[in-house]
Amino acid sequence: MNSFYTYIIESTISVSVFYIFYELFLKRDTWFRFNRYYLLFGMMFSFILPLLDFSASSLVVNSQNQFEFNEYLSFGYAVNSIKDQTVEFISNPNYIFLFYIMIGSLFFARFVYQLFKIIKTAKAYEKIKYKNYKLVLMNDDSAPFSFFNHIFMNKNDYGTIGSNELLLHEIVHAQQKHSIDVILLELLLVLQWFNPFIYRYRLAFKEIHEYLADRGVLKANNDKIAYQKLILDQIEKSFNLNLASQFNYSLTKNRIKMMTRINSSKIAKFKILLVLPLVAILLMAFTINTSNDNIVNKSLLQFQTTVNPNLIPSIFPVMKGEGVKISSGFGMRIHPISKKEMMHNAADIKAPEGTPVYATADGLVRKVKQNYKQGEGYGKYIIIDHEGGYSTLYAQLKDYSAKEGQEVKQGDVIGYVGQTGLSTGPHLHYEIKKDGENVDPEKYF
């Protein structure tokens, strides 16, 4: 869940930054083809960026200590505390996620409906082959529009004065495959429906598509006045489909202004170079980290753990021998000192004092507790972060044989069993957290 939230947030920030850059530096230029590729690159980059990870560390582990607790409270949580946490979890993250999915589903349903409407329209009317395209002659009084190699046009407009320009406009849309841009953007809109910049991004794309189609027409017929009059004659007609590349859109004024604008100078091309630091900043912001909590690394980890099981906590943390046994497991229990029913988030392993304690997986030692009070809390403890969102806690230690920042391998001795905290006898208090949640250690032995 956290990975999904991270993906959406990073993708949203990326697409917003690309649009703001376009608005500030590129929108008024006449380099329409470059602007189209810029917007397309920004959209695809925003899809992929959160999936990348260029971590510099040779050992990739969690960047956040998952174990946060009051040192001098008894181990575990009271029943009421668990209920409060459960209510908070249900009332906040789950409801937010369900609301996000519900609205996103509506946008996806609209996307599917528009696809269905175009297909239905294509089947409902007469079609004729026109060069490499299928010309759909509609009875509706609608402005021409295109979708891939299908060009939709009013039957009464076909063959009239100006129809060649109308057709040529839509052929340019089809030739340059503008429908691909539109579909990708609509899918991104499903994910980022809450982002106000995504709607501006969509409008910018439609503007560029129209400018490119207009330029294609004027290259074949340089009569700007006649063409502008033709645009104005079509202004009342609209099929009103976001997926279609339409001859007439609500951008008529901007299109006419752009036709009369002097081409941007060659010096303006140097603004292209500004895109490079923009991409570099986004890459550094979102991909250079020590976190393994992303989609690409999780897929890689599934393969790695199959080949190398040392990557996840999977061995018994104490040297087995006489007197070594699990004295208290994971789950609700009566606390041996407070005599209150509490959640026990660990496996307590009874063992003679001084028994070696092993790292249960390859990892990085995050915390070695030095400042502790004898007979209170966890006493001496070690926290190790592992790949795949795992962290392990080894408490009640008598002594250490590992240091903070040290890389350890599965089976390395990191300390020795003791009773330096709140305890009724020598034992190891052993916890595993996966993505911030306590899990039953016995299921991993």
PEURKA-V421037 format. One record per helix or strand of 2 or more residues. SS is the DSSP state (h for helix, s for strand). FROM is the first residue (numbers start at 1). LEN is the number of residues. If there is no record, write none. Layout:
BEGIN
ss=SS from=FROM len=LEN
ss=SS from=FROM len=LEN
END
This chain:
BEGIN
ss=h from=2 len=25
ss=h from=32 len=18
ss=s from=77 len=2
ss=h from=79 len=46
ss=s from=126 len=5
ss=s from=133 len=6
ss=s from=145 len=3
ss=s from=150 len=5
ss=h from=163 len=13
ss=h from=178 len=14
ss=h from=196 len=25
ss=h from=224 len=10
ss=s from=245 len=2
ss=h from=252 len=8
ss=h from=266 len=21
ss=h from=295 len=13
ss=h from=309 len=3
ss=s from=325 len=4
ss=s from=331 len=4
ss=s from=341 len=4
ss=s from=347 len=4
ss=s from=356 len=3
ss=s from=363 len=6
ss=s from=380 len=6
ss=h from=387 len=3
ss=s from=390 len=11
ss=s from=407 len=2
ss=s from=413 len=6
ss=s from=427 len=8
ss=s from=437 len=3
ss=h from=441 len=3
END
